[in-house]
Amino acid sequence: MGMKIQVLVSLLVVVVHNEISGQELPRTYKAPEFDLEWRKPSNHPDRIVLSYGEDPATSASVTWRTTSEIDTAYAEIAIATAAPKFWRNAKTKKAITTRFDALGIDGADVQANHHSVWFTDLKSDTTYAYRVGDGKRWSEWIQFKTAPKESKDKFSFLYVGDTQNFILELWSRLIRESYKKAPDAKFIVHAGDLVNNAHNEQHWQEWFDAGGWIHASIGAFPIPGNHEYQNLGPEASERSLSVQWKHQFTLPENGPEGLEETAYYMDYQNMRIIGLNSNVDHGKQAKWVEKLLSETDKDWIVVTFHHPLFSASDGRDNKEWREVMKPIFDTYGVDLVLQGHDHSYARGRVSPNENVLDGVNLRDKTGTVYVVSVSGGKMYGLRKNAWEGYDAERDRAAENTQLFQVISIEDNRLSFESYTAVGELYDAFELIKRTGLPNEFIDRSDKAIAERRFYNTIPYEDPLPEGVEQSLLSKYQGFELKGVRFVNNKEFTGYKVRLDKGEERKELSLDVNGKILD
């Protein structure tokens, strides 16, 4: 009897539901809400993040946060052994403490102290354990390993594009899956837009919580994106670097004057990796990077920055940046460029400008390989004509897919693998370094899953009722449907739709059946 009543009630709900809407309404997402207390600092260390120095064989840094009550802090470090009392050989270093007062900055609204220590004169190829605290309240002991000196043995690192949106909700699974895939990764390249709003404390708290202890044990190599720049307030005339950036990251200060800790480099074994700040001072950085490239004797050169030289998505061309940097990369034979910004995936390459007959097919030679990737939950559509007009060839692409990349270098071979958030191989290639000749390129994408697009994945935009899209495009000739969002709250139930035609834009409200509302 109870089952019959339950079925009748269910049927009644469906009937009422259909009378209201005429069809089943899209599922609406309930975004989590965070209490203000959740992101506030305490007297215990939090937001612990490890980074390396210019020479990761001998130097590393650690940065953490407490309340402003903790004005004296320390880090302890020891060579880690299997004996639990390895700490008997520890050394204690007093931290540099900086006051972070952002009470007057919208979105930040916090006071805290940030503490940082540089560990120097470390032994190469050695596992260390460290902890941070105020002498009474300590973190756990956290382990990391320094780089070998002048080694050509295999090492790996991770690369992720924009985190930016839905950070704790969706980026957490991505960064944790990347650790499962590459637990021995030495560091993580974050190619900008770590958060959506530069000064927003909640967004930064999400970033640190999502990565958790991974941030503290695998070195971070972050560079700022455009979303790390924002006005400090309504009266500010210029965008400013995130007020949190230099407080919570301690990075090599070997970049151009005025760009310290936003443009810098590191030499890891037989690779030089250079981080650029594509938001500002392009000319200054061009001179600096050319000098770095002309002086290094490292076998492999990797460069990372936020704004792609060859955009993956529509309407996002960075022509001036490309014209400044590409000739330098071509001249000095940069091997790999890692980028973000476009919220889609694209991988391609430029010609090696080399026609010597050396036994390797021209198709299998390459100049610089360029990659754009996204790791967070915000997605854009791909550029419709790929890289046509860019003097570059796009080989692989994706839409609507969270991705991370594992890059491994062993002597004269670089291996690149891109994985989805559920661990599927999405893209892969290898570069083989040949003395005096262009790199040999080996495409391994045939081992990966099929290419992903909006049309063959779970819809990113909310679906309109049947026939409504065609009706809208017929009514608004020449426009393209660029966004659909279903809203179901106390104020409004229906669809918010965006249509674009060049620079012209229309924002429409539709009822649940797709009828345009005045």
N, C-alpha and C positions, 0 to 999 in steps of 0.2 A: 504493500500500500504506500509506504514511504517513498519507494522508487518511483511509483506512478505520479505522486504529487510533485516530486523533483523534476520529472520529465515535463509535466504540464507547466510548471513554473518556468523552466528553461525555454519551452516553446513560446510562452507568453512574452518573455523578455525579448526573444527574437522577433516576434510580431511587432511589439511596440517599437523596437529598435528600427525595424524596416519601415514602419509607418512614419517615423521621424525623418529618416535619411533616404529611404528608398533603396538602400544598399548597405553592405557592411562597411563601417567606417575604418579608416586606417588605424593601426595601432599607434598610439602616441607614446613618446619616450618620456619617462619621468627622470629628469636629471637630478642627481643627488644634491642636497643642500648641506653646507658645512657650517657648523657653529663657529662663531668668532674665536672661541677659546681653542678650537682645534689647531689653529695656525700660530698661536702665540708661543713665544719661547718660554722655556723653564730654566731652572738652575742646572739642569742636567744637559749635557752636550747633545745637540741634534744637528741635522743638516751637515753631517760629516762627509767631506768630499776629498778624494785623493787626486793629485795631479803630479806630473813629472817636470823636471827642469829641462834645460837645453840638453843636458847630458843625463839621460835616464839611467845610466849605469852607476851614477854616483850621487844623484840628487832627486828628491821628491818633496812635495809639499802636502800639508793637510790643513783644512780649514773647517771650522765648526762655529756653532752659534749657541749663545745662552741669553738669559735675561741681562739687562744692564747692571744688575746687582753684582754679577761676577766680573770684577775688573782685573783679576789676575788669574791666568790660566797657564796650563803646561801640556806638553806632549812628552810621552816616554816612548823610547824605541829600543829594541834589542834584536839581535840575530835570533830568529826563531829556531828552536829545536824541538824534538819530540818530548823532552823533559818538561813537565808542567811548570817548573820554576826557572824557565829560561829568563824570566824577568830579573833574576839576580844580576845579569850582565847588562841591564838596561841603562840608558842615559836619559836624563831629564833635561828638556829644553823649555825655557820660558817662552810663552807665545807673545806675539805682537797682538795687541787688542785694539780694535777700532770701535768707536761708538756709532751706532746706526740709529739716527733719529729721523724717522719718516712720518711723524705724527701729522705733519702738514701736507702730506702728499696723498692725493686721492688714490685709494686702492691699496696703498701700503699701510699707512696708519698704524705704525708699530715702532717701539723702541727696543733695541737689542744691542748686545755686544757680539761682535764677530772676532774670532781668534784664529791666528794662523802661525804655522811653524814651517820653516824650510829645514829638511833633513839633508845635510851635506856630508861629504867625505864618506859616503857609503861604499861598501864593497860591491863590486859588480857581480851579477849572476847569483845573487844571494837573497834568500827569503828572510824578510824582516817582519816583526810584529810591533804594532804601536797601539797606544791608547791615548785619549785626550780627556782632560778634566781640569778641575780647580784645585787638586790636591786632596780633595775629600770625595767629590762625586766624579766618577770616572766612567768612560765608555767601556765596552768590551775590548779585548785585544783583537786587533784586525791585522790580517797578513797581506803583504804584497811582495813582489819579487823584482829586484832591480834587473836592468838589461845586461846582457853580456857585453864585454868590450870587443869591438872590432870583429864580431862574429858574423858568419854567413849562414848560421844554422836557422832552421825554420822558426818563425814567430808569426802570430796572428793578431789582428786588431779588428774591432767592430766599427761600423759607420752607420749612422742613422740620420735621416733627414728630419724635417719639421716635426716636433712633438706637438707643441702649440695648443691644440684643442682637445677636450675630453682626456686630459692628461692622466689623472688617477684612474678614470674609468676604463680607458682603452689602451693608453701607452704602456701601462703596467704589464699587460700580458705580452706586449711586444718585447720590452726590454728584458723581461724574465725568460722568455723563449730564446732570446739571443744568447743569454748566459748559458742556458741548457745546451745550445748548439755549439758554443765556443767558450767553455769554462776556463780555458787557458789564455783567453784574449788578454793582451797586455794593456790595452787602453781602448777608449771609446771616442771616436770622432763624432761630435754633435755639430751638424752643419747649419746651425742658426735656428731661430724661432723656437727656442726651448719652451717659451711661454707665449701666450697670446697678447697680454698687456704687460709691458715692460716692468712696471713698478708694482704689479699686483701681487700681494703677499700670498693670497690663496693659490694663485697659479704656481708660484715658486714652491709652496708647501706641497702641492700635488706632485710637482716634478721630483722633489726629494723623496716623498713617500713612495712614489711609483717605483723608483730605482732602489730605494732602501739601502741595504748594506752593499749593493753592487757599486754604488757611487763611492763608497769608502774603501773598496778593495781593488777596483780596476780603475786605473788612472783616467781622468776626464780630460779630453782635448776639445773644449768648446770654442766656437767663434760666434759672434753676435749676428743675428738676422735683423730684418727691418722691424720685427716686433719686439726686439730688445731696445728699440728707440721709441720714445714717446714724450710728449710734452709733460712737464712737471706739474702743470696746472693750467687753468683757463687763461691766465695772464701771460704765460710763457710763449715767446715768439718762435722758439726753435725746439726741435725734438732733442731729447737727452738720452744718453745711454742709461739703461736700467740702473737705478740707484743701488740695487742689490749686487750688481755684477762684480765690482771690484772688492766688495766686502765678502762675498761668499765663494769666489774663485781666487786661488793664488797661483798665477801662471808665470811662465818665463817673461821677464821684462827685457827681451832682446829685439823688440820690434821698432818701427820708426818712432821718432820722438812725438809724443802726443797721442800715440795709439797703443801704448803699453797695455799688455794683457788683453788686447782685442786683435792684434796682429803679432804673431810670434812664430817661432819654429823650434823643432826638436829633431835631434839626430838619434834615431833608434837603430842600432846595429848598422846595416848597410843601406839604410833609407834615411833621407831627409824629408820630413813632413813640414809643410809651411801652411799656417793658417792666416787668411787675409780677412780684413774687415771691408766687405764690399759696399757698406753703407756710406763711407766717407773717404775723402783724401785719396782718390784713385791714383793721381799722378805721383804723389809721395810714395805710395806703396809700390808702384811700378818700378821706380828707381831702386827701392829697397830689395824687391824680389829679384830683380835682374842681378844685383850684386851678390845676393845669396846663391843664385844659380850659377853664376860665373866662378864662384870661389869653391864650391863643394866638390869633393871627390867621391861622394856616395854613389853607389850603383843605381839606386832607385830614387826617383823624385815624385812625391805625392803632394798635391796642393788641394786645400779645401777652403771654401767660402760659401756664402749663402746664395747670391743671385747668379743663376746659371749663365754661362756664355752662350749656350744654345738652349733656349727655353723649351720645356716639355709641354707647357700649356698655352692656350690661346691668349693673345693680348698682353704678353709679359716679356717682350723683347728687351734685352739689356745691351743695346747696340754700342753705347759709349764704353761700357765696361769691357765688352768683347774686343773692341778696337784697341783698347789700352793693353789688355793682357794676352790675347792670343798670339800676337807676334813674338812676345817674349817666351811663351811656352813652346812655340814652334822652334825658335832659335836654339833653345837650350834643351830641347827634347824631354819636356816633362812627360812622365809616363801615364799618370792617372790624376784626374781632377774630380773631386767629390763635392756635390752641391745639394741645395735644398730649394725652398721657396715655392715651387710650382705644384705641390700637392698631387703629384702623379709620378710615374716612373719612366725614365728614358735613359737608354744607354747607346752610345754611338762613338764615332771616332773621326779623326781628320786624316787626310792623306799624309804619308810619311815624306812626301816630296822626294822620293828616291826611286829611280828607275833602273838601278844597277841590276844586271842579271846575276843573281847569286844563288840560284837553286831554290829560292822560295817564291812561290806564286805571289804576284802583286796583291791579290785579294787577301793573302795571309800576312802581309806587312801592315804595320800601322804606325801612325803618329800618336799623338795624345788621345787617350780614351777618356771620354766625358760621361759622367753619371749624374743623374738627378733622381732623388728618392724621397719618399715620405714615410714617416714612422707613426704619426699620430692619426686621429680619426677624421680629419677634415680633408675632403677630396675635391679635385678639379678635373675637368675634361682635358684630354690631350689636344695638342695643336693638330689641326686637321690635315695639314700638308707635311706632317712630320718635321724634318729639318731642311726641307726644300728652301733654297735661297740662303742657307747658312754656310755653304762650303764645308758641309760635314754630313755624314751619313748616319742616320738613326737605325740601329740594328734590332732593338728590343724595347718594348714599352708596356705600360700597364696603367689602368685606371682603377679607382675604387678598391685599392689593396694596400694594407699596411705591410711594410717591408723593413727588414734589416739586412745588413751586408757583413759578411765575414771575408776579410782580405788576409791572405797568407803570403809571406815572402820566404823563399828558401834559395839562397845563392842567386842564380840567374833566372829564377822562375817566380812569377807573381800569379797567384790564383785568386780569382774573385768569384764569390758566390752570394747571390741574393736569395733570401728566404722570406716566406710569408709569416704572418703572426702565428700560424699553426704549424710552422716548421717545414712547409713544402719548398722544395728547390724551385725558384722562379727564373733565375738567370745565372749563367756561369760562363766565364771565359778565362783564358790563361794568356800571359805575356811572357815571352822568352827573350831575355836580354842577349844581344849579339854584339860583340865588340866592333865598333865602327860602322854598324849597320842598323837599319830600323828594327824595332822590336818585331818578333814574330808573334802573330795573333792567332789564337786557337779558340774558336767559338764552341762552347760546351752547352749552349742553350737547348740543344736537342735532347739533353738529359732531363730537362725541366718540364713542368706542367704547361698546359696550353696558355696562351696569352689571355689576360683578363681585361675586360672592358665593362663599362656600365651595363651594356645590354646582356651580358652573360653572368652577372653576379647579382647578389641581393641588392635591390634598388637602393641607391643612396638618397635620392629625392623621394618624397612621398608620391605615390601614384594618384593621378587624377581619375575621376570617374570615366568610364569608357566613352570615347568620342569627344571629350571636352577639349583635349589638346588640339585636335584637328579644327574644332570650332573656333578656338581662340586664334590660331594661326591664320585661319580664313578671314576672321574679322580684322585682325591686325597684320595686314600684308607686309611681308619683309622682315617681320620680327622673329626672333628665336626664343624658345622657352629656355630660360636660364636658371630657374629655381622654383621649386614647389615645396611648400611646408604646410602640413595639416596642423591646425590649432584646435584644441578642445579644452577650453577653460571657462571660467565664470563669465568672462567678458565677450568671448567669441568662439563659435564653433564653425569651422569651415577651412577654406584654403587661402593661403597667401601666395600669390604667384608673381614672378618677375619675368618680364619680357624685355629683350634688348634688340635694338637695331642700330648698329654703330654706336654713337655716343648717346643716342636717345634711349630712354628707359621708361617702362611703365610698371607700376606696382599695383596689382589688382587684388581685391578681396572677392572670393567666390563662396557661395553657400555650399552645404554638404553635397548637393546634387550638381555642382559646377556652374550654377547661374551667377553671372557677374552682379555684384552688389554695388549700389550707388555710393 
